[in-house]
Amino acid sequence: MNTADSQLLQEVASMLVTELNLEMSPADIDPAAPLYGDGLGLDSIDILEVSLVVSKRYGVQLRADDADNAKIFASLASLSDFIATHRTT
């Protein structure tokens, strides 16, 4: 069940495009497509950058050693759902 609303989903997609200088529109990101590797094609450095921005913008703490990272960063939808559930700002 998705906890993120469409506004947050679009906000996170825009953040990804802006922060990672992606050459695409936020609307072009498939919410269900993988972020890492195939799909959006992010690498570990990109994920680290996203983690820092999410922490600053939403107050969500993401740690490199978190066992749930693969699930959290599986897709735009999963990242947005995690933010919606854990945000403090």
Z-matrix of the N, CA and C atoms (Angstrom, degrees):
N
C 1 1.460
C 2 1.529 1 109.13
N 3 1.284 2 116.64 1 129.61
C 4 1.466 3 121.11 2 -179.69
C 5 1.517 4 110.11 3 -81.03
N 6 1.339 5 115.96 4 131.43
C 7 1.455 6 120.52 5 176.73
C 8 1.529 7 110.74 6 -101.41
N 9 1.331 8 117.34 7 -17.00
C 10 1.461 9 121.03 8 179.28
C 11 1.523 10 109.43 9 -81.12
N 12 1.329 11 116.04 10 136.68
C 13 1.455 12 118.82 11 175.27
C 14 1.524 13 109.42 12 -86.08
N 15 1.316 14 116.02 13 170.43
C 16 1.467 15 119.88 14 -175.84
C 17 1.528 16 111.75 15 -63.91
N 18 1.331 17 117.61 16 -29.95
C 19 1.460 18 120.45 17 178.29
C 20 1.525 19 110.75 18 -65.87
N 21 1.337 20 117.33 19 -44.86
C 22 1.467 21 120.55 20 178.58
C 23 1.526 22 110.14 21 -66.35
N 24 1.323 23 117.10 22 -39.83
C 25 1.457 24 121.05 23 178.60
C 26 1.532 25 110.38 24 -58.29
N 27 1.332 26 116.68 25 -45.12
C 28 1.465 27 121.41 26 178.90
C 29 1.525 28 110.83 27 -67.21
N 30 1.335 29 116.84 28 -38.36
C 31 1.467 30 121.64 29 178.96
C 32 1.536 31 110.66 30 -62.82
N 33 1.317 32 117.16 31 -43.71
C 34 1.463 33 121.20 32 179.95
C 35 1.530 34 110.20 33 -69.08
N 36 1.328 35 117.36 34 -38.98
C 37 1.470 36 120.62 35 176.65
C 38 1.527 37 110.11 36 -61.35
N 39 1.327 38 117.16 37 -43.32
C 40 1.469 39 121.21 38 177.99
C 41 1.518 40 111.23 39 -63.28
N 42 1.328 41 116.76 40 -40.05
C 43 1.463 42 121.54 41 177.87
C 44 1.529 43 110.29 42 -61.20
N 45 1.331 44 117.18 43 -44.31
C 46 1.469 45 120.73 44 179.25
C 47 1.523 46 110.95 45 -60.22
N 48 1.329 47 116.69 46 -46.69
C 49 1.464 48 121.18 47 -178.70
C 50 1.526 49 110.81 48 -63.00
N 51 1.326 50 116.21 49 -45.94
C 52 1.464 51 121.43 50 -178.01
C 53 1.519 52 112.39 51 -67.74
N 54 1.325 53 116.62 52 -52.70
C 55 1.463 54 120.84 53 -173.96
C 56 1.523 55 113.22 54 -68.97
N 57 1.328 56 116.80 55 -30.90
C 58 1.467 57 120.21 56 -176.96
C 59 1.524 58 112.36 57 -102.68
N 60 1.337 59 115.91 58 4.87
C 61 1.465 60 121.11 59 179.80
C 62 1.528 61 112.29 60 51.97
N 63 1.325 62 115.23 61 45.21
C 64 1.461 63 119.95 62 179.67
C 65 1.522 64 109.61 63 -74.70
N 66 1.305 65 116.09 64 141.51
C 67 1.463 66 120.91 65 -179.79
C 68 1.517 67 109.85 66 -92.44
N 69 1.327 68 114.35 67 64.56
C 70 1.455 69 121.49 68 178.72
C 71 1.519 70 108.37 69 -159.74
N 72 1.303 71 114.97 70 165.71
C 73 1.452 72 121.05 71 176.74
C 74 1.529 73 108.67 72 -86.25
N 75 1.334 74 117.53 73 146.44
C 76 1.464 75 118.81 74 175.82
C 77 1.535 76 112.35 75 -54.51
N 78 1.327 77 116.41 76 -33.46
C 79 1.468 78 120.61 77 -179.86
C 80 1.527 79 112.24 78 -67.79
N 81 1.337 80 116.82 79 -18.10
C 82 1.463 81 120.66 80 179.91
C 83 1.531 82 113.12 81 -81.52
N 84 1.324 83 116.90 82 -9.08
C 85 1.460 84 119.91 83 -179.87
C 86 1.526 85 108.77 84 -82.58
N 87 1.313 86 115.80 85 118.11
C 88 1.466 87 121.81 86 176.99
C 89 1.532 88 107.81 87 -71.99
N 90 1.341 89 118.06 88 120.36
C 91 1.464 90 120.00 89 -177.70
C 92 1.525 91 114.19 90 -57.50
N 93 1.333 92 117.24 91 -24.92
C 94 1.462 93 120.82 92 -177.61
C 95 1.528 94 113.26 93 -97.03
N 96 1.332 95 117.66 94 -9.44
C 97 1.468 96 120.73 95 -177.62
C 98 1.526 97 110.23 96 -72.53
N 99 1.323 98 117.25 97 146.57
C 100 1.467 99 120.16 98 178.12
C 101 1.530 100 111.47 99 -61.18
N 102 1.320 101 116.50 100 141.16
C 103 1.462 102 120.86 101 175.80
C 104 1.524 103 110.07 102 -83.12
N 105 1.320 104 115.81 103 -39.41
C 106 1.458 105 122.71 104 -172.41
C 107 1.528 106 110.03 105 -91.48
N 108 1.314 107 117.37 106 138.49
C 109 1.469 108 120.67 107 176.82
C 110 1.513 109 111.56 108 65.88
N 111 1.327 110 117.21 109 -127.48
C 112 1.465 111 120.87 110 177.15
C 113 1.521 112 108.76 111 -59.83
N 114 1.293 113 116.82 112 157.45
C 115 1.458 114 120.13 113 -175.16
C 116 1.516 115 108.29 114 97.18
N 117 1.330 116 117.54 115 -116.85
C 118 1.463 117 121.14 116 -179.75
C 119 1.525 118 111.58 117 -74.98
N 120 1.321 119 117.29 118 -24.00
C 121 1.459 120 121.05 119 174.15
C 122 1.514 121 116.01 120 83.79
N 123 1.327 122 117.61 121 22.18
C 124 1.454 123 119.46 122 179.39
C 125 1.524 124 110.45 123 -72.26
N 126 1.332 125 115.40 124 150.43
C 127 1.465 126 120.20 125 175.78
C 128 1.529 127 108.68 126 -112.61
N 129 1.319 128 116.45 127 -176.04
C 130 1.462 129 120.27 128 -175.20
C 131 1.527 130 112.62 129 -63.53
N 132 1.324 131 117.95 130 -33.38
C 133 1.468 132 121.09 131 177.21
C 134 1.531 133 110.01 132 -66.65
N 135 1.329 134 116.69 133 -42.17
C 136 1.469 135 120.79 134 177.09
C 137 1.527 136 110.69 135 -60.44
N 138 1.318 137 116.26 136 -44.28
C 139 1.461 138 120.84 137 -179.62
C 140 1.531 139 110.11 138 -62.54
N 141 1.319 140 117.54 139 -39.23
C 142 1.459 141 121.48 140 176.98
C 143 1.527 142 110.38 141 -61.96
N 144 1.327 143 117.13 142 -45.31
C 145 1.469 144 120.88 143 178.19
C 146 1.521 145 111.01 144 -60.77
N 147 1.321 146 116.48 145 -44.14
C 148 1.464 147 120.99 146 178.93
C 149 1.529 148 109.78 147 -61.53
N 150 1.324 149 116.80 148 -42.72
C 151 1.467 150 120.81 149 179.70
C 152 1.527 151 111.67 150 -58.73
N 153 1.327 152 116.48 151 -42.39
C 154 1.468 153 120.85 152 179.84
C 155 1.524 154 111.61 153 -65.08
N 156 1.321 155 116.48 154 -43.35
C 157 1.459 156 120.44 155 -179.84
C 158 1.531 157 110.82 156 -67.09
N 159 1.321 158 117.01 157 -42.30
C 160 1.470 159 121.08 158 178.53
C 161 1.527 160 109.81 159 -61.21
N 162 1.331 161 116.55 160 -41.29
C 163 1.455 162 120.98 161 178.72
C 164 1.525 163 111.24 162 -61.34
N 165 1.327 164 116.54 163 -47.08
C 166 1.466 165 120.94 164 -179.16
C 167 1.526 166 111.91 165 -67.46
N 168 1.324 167 116.47 166 -44.87
C 169 1.457 168 120.71 167 -172.49
C 170 1.523 169 113.75 168 -78.05
N 171 1.328 170 117.01 169 -36.51
C 172 1.470 171 120.41 170 -172.98
C 173 1.520 172 113.98 171 -117.16
N 174 1.336 173 117.86 172 -4.53
C 175 1.454 174 120.15 173 -179.22
C 176 1.520 175 113.16 174 72.14
N 177 1.320 176 116.88 175 18.25
C 178 1.466 177 122.00 176 -179.47
C 179 1.523 178 108.58 177 -92.95
N 180 1.316 179 116.33 178 123.99
C 181 1.459 180 120.26 179 179.66
C 182 1.521 181 110.21 180 -89.53
N 183 1.313 182 116.17 181 120.76
C 184 1.459 183 122.67 182 176.28
C 185 1.518 184 107.43 183 -116.15
N 186 1.327 185 116.95 184 129.99
C 187 1.453 186 120.62 185 -178.74
C 188 1.524 187 109.88 186 -115.06
N 189 1.318 188 115.79 187 145.26
C 190 1.461 189 121.30 188 -178.58
C 191 1.520 190 112.08 189 -61.95
N 192 1.335 191 117.13 190 -29.46
C 193 1.458 192 120.43 191 -177.04
C 194 1.530 193 113.64 192 -94.14
N 195 1.326 194 117.19 193 11.17
C 196 1.462 195 121.24 194 179.82
C 197 1.524 196 109.43 195 -71.20
N 198 1.316 197 116.19 196 125.00
C 199 1.466 198 121.31 197 -178.36
C 200 1.526 199 112.29 198 -64.92
N 201 1.332 200 117.60 199 -20.11
C 202 1.466 201 121.45 200 -178.35
C 203 1.521 202 113.67 201 -89.22
N 204 1.336 203 118.97 202 0.80
C 205 1.467 204 120.78 203 -176.05
C 206 1.520 205 113.28 204 -55.46
N 207 1.324 206 117.79 205 -40.71
C 208 1.467 207 120.14 206 -179.80
C 209 1.524 208 110.13 207 -60.47
N 210 1.332 209 117.22 208 -38.61
C 211 1.460 210 121.52 209 178.95
C 212 1.537 211 110.42 210 -74.11
N 213 1.333 212 116.98 211 -42.16
C 214 1.461 213 121.52 212 -178.48
C 215 1.525 214 110.80 213 -61.43
N 216 1.338 215 116.74 214 -44.75
C 217 1.462 216 121.73 215 -176.51
C 218 1.528 217 113.11 216 -96.56
N 219 1.317 218 117.33 217 18.96
C 220 1.465 219 120.93 218 -178.80
C 221 1.524 220 111.58 219 -63.98
N 222 1.328 221 116.97 220 -36.91
C 223 1.469 222 121.08 221 -176.95
C 224 1.525 223 109.35 222 -158.98
N 225 1.316 224 115.53 223 170.33
C 226 1.465 225 120.70 224 174.64
C 227 1.521 226 110.13 225 -59.21
N 228 1.316 227 116.51 226 -42.09
C 229 1.468 228 120.71 227 -179.46
C 230 1.528 229 111.12 228 -63.49
N 231 1.331 230 118.22 229 -43.47
C 232 1.470 231 120.08 230 -178.67
C 233 1.528 232 111.39 231 -68.51
N 234 1.328 233 117.62 232 -38.35
C 235 1.463 234 120.91 233 176.98
C 236 1.530 235 110.12 234 -65.00
N 237 1.314 236 116.95 235 -44.08
C 238 1.470 237 121.25 236 179.12
C 239 1.519 238 111.33 237 -63.60
N 240 1.336 239 116.79 238 -40.56
C 241 1.465 240 120.32 239 177.86
C 242 1.527 241 110.87 240 -63.07
N 243 1.336 242 116.64 241 -41.17
C 244 1.463 243 120.95 242 178.80
C 245 1.528 244 109.87 243 -62.47
N 246 1.330 245 116.67 244 -44.83
C 247 1.467 246 120.99 245 178.74
C 248 1.522 247 110.16 246 -61.77
N 249 1.321 248 117.05 247 -45.54
C 250 1.472 249 120.83 248 -178.45
C 251 1.527 250 111.11 249 -60.22
N 252 1.310 251 117.56 250 -36.61
C 253 1.457 252 122.51 251 -178.14
C 254 1.518 253 113.27 252 -77.74
N 255 1.341 254 116.97 253 -33.31
C 256 1.467 255 120.99 254 -171.36
C 257 1.530 256 115.83 255 -112.13
N 258 1.298 257 118.16 256 -1.88
C 259 1.479 258 119.64 257 -175.00
C 260 1.506 259 112.32 258 -65.26
N 261 1.330 260 114.84 259 147.28
C 262 1.461 261 120.88 260 177.12
C 263 1.523 262 110.89 261 -114.90
N 264 1.342 263 117.12 262 -11.46
C 265 1.467 264 120.65 263 179.14
C 266 1.506 265 110.37 264 -126.18
